[in-house]
Amino acid sequence: YFTNLNSLFLYVKKYNTFDAVINTDSIMPSQSEENYLKIIYKLEREWSERVTTNAISEVMGTKASSVTDMLKKLAQKEWVHYVKYQDISLTEKGKRHALFIL
């Protein structure tokens, strides 16, 4: 977006906003989100398991409803493909975050 600090400053001064500066792909996951991304990656890649809400719930020792809530958040951030009653998979963004964490 901006080639130098001066162009960033001029943009913010002109439009009085940082909205265009924020890149959602660069937002780092919280500790809890990281844990889910790692588990999904491991289930998917390393353990060759179907990634379901119940599988994640078992591995993490938490309620399936809590897993569902987090999956919805991760899907909003475009880190997972989540459709109710279907297998879960990481998006390319999700894979990048998971690999960075691991």
C-alpha positions as CSV (number, residue, x, y, z in Angstrom):
1,Y,0.0,0.0,0.0
2,F,2.4,2.6,1.2
3,T,6.0,2.9,-0.1
4,N,7.2,4.9,2.9
5,L,6.2,6.4,6.2
6,N,5.5,9.8,4.7
7,S,2.9,8.4,2.3
8,L,1.2,6.6,5.2
9,F,1.1,9.8,7.2
10,L,-0.4,11.8,4.3
11,Y,-3.1,9.1,3.8
12,V,-4.1,9.1,7.5
13,K,-4.1,12.9,7.6
14,K,-6.2,13.2,4.5
15,Y,-8.8,10.6,5.3
16,N,-8.5,10.6,9.1
17,T,-8.5,6.8,9.2
18,F,-6.3,3.8,9.5
19,D,-8.8,1.5,7.8
20,A,-6.9,1.0,4.6
21,V,-3.7,0.5,6.6
22,I,-5.0,-2.6,8.5
23,N,-4.4,-5.8,6.6
24,T,-6.5,-8.6,8.1
25,D,-4.1,-11.3,6.7
26,S,-1.4,-9.9,9.0
27,I,-3.6,-10.1,12.2
28,M,-2.1,-12.7,14.4
29,P,-4.4,-15.3,16.1
30,S,-4.9,-15.3,19.8
31,Q,-3.4,-18.0,21.9
32,S,-6.7,-19.9,21.9
33,E,-7.1,-19.5,18.1
34,E,-3.5,-20.7,17.7
35,N,-4.4,-23.9,19.6
36,Y,-7.3,-24.6,17.4
37,L,-5.3,-24.0,14.2
38,K,-2.5,-26.3,15.5
39,I,-5.0,-29.1,16.3
40,I,-6.8,-28.8,13.0
41,Y,-3.5,-28.9,11.2
42,K,-2.3,-31.9,13.1
43,L,-5.6,-33.8,12.6
44,E,-5.6,-33.0,8.9
45,R,-1.9,-33.5,8.1
46,E,0.0,-35.4,10.7
47,W,-2.6,-37.7,12.1
48,S,-4.6,-38.3,8.9
49,E,-7.8,-38.0,10.8
50,R,-11.2,-36.5,9.6
51,V,-11.4,-33.1,11.1
52,T,-14.8,-32.8,12.8
53,T,-16.1,-30.8,15.7
54,N,-16.1,-34.0,17.9
55,A,-12.5,-34.9,16.9
56,I,-11.3,-31.4,17.9
57,S,-13.4,-31.6,21.1
58,E,-11.8,-34.9,22.1
59,V,-8.3,-33.8,21.5
60,M,-8.7,-30.5,23.3
61,G,-10.9,-31.9,26.1
62,T,-13.6,-29.3,25.7
63,K,-17.3,-29.2,24.8
64,A,-18.3,-29.6,21.1
65,S,-20.4,-26.4,21.5
66,S,-17.3,-24.5,22.5
67,V,-15.4,-25.9,19.5
68,T,-18.3,-24.8,17.2
69,D,-18.2,-21.3,18.6
70,M,-14.5,-21.0,17.9
71,L,-14.8,-22.6,14.4
72,K,-17.3,-19.9,13.5
73,K,-14.8,-17.2,14.6
74,L,-12.0,-18.8,12.6
75,A,-14.3,-19.1,9.6
76,Q,-15.1,-15.3,9.9
77,K,-11.4,-14.6,9.8
78,E,-11.1,-16.9,6.7
79,W,-8.8,-19.3,8.5
80,V,-11.0,-22.4,8.2
81,H,-13.6,-23.8,6.0
82,Y,-16.5,-24.6,8.3
83,V,-20.0,-25.8,7.4
84,K,-22.2,-27.3,10.1
85,Y,-22.1,-31.1,10.1
86,Q,-19.3,-31.3,7.6
87,D,-15.5,-31.9,7.9
88,I,-13.4,-28.9,8.7
89,S,-10.3,-27.8,6.8
90,L,-7.8,-25.0,7.0
91,T,-7.8,-22.3,4.3
92,E,-4.6,-21.1,2.8
93,K,-4.4,-18.3,5.4
94,G,-5.1,-20.8,8.1
95,K,-2.4,-23.1,6.9
96,R,0.1,-20.2,6.8
97,H,-0.7,-19.3,10.4
98,A,-0.6,-22.9,11.6
99,L,2.8,-23.5,9.9
100,F,4.1,-20.3,11.4
101,I,3.0,-21.4,14.9
102,L,4.4,-24.9,14.6
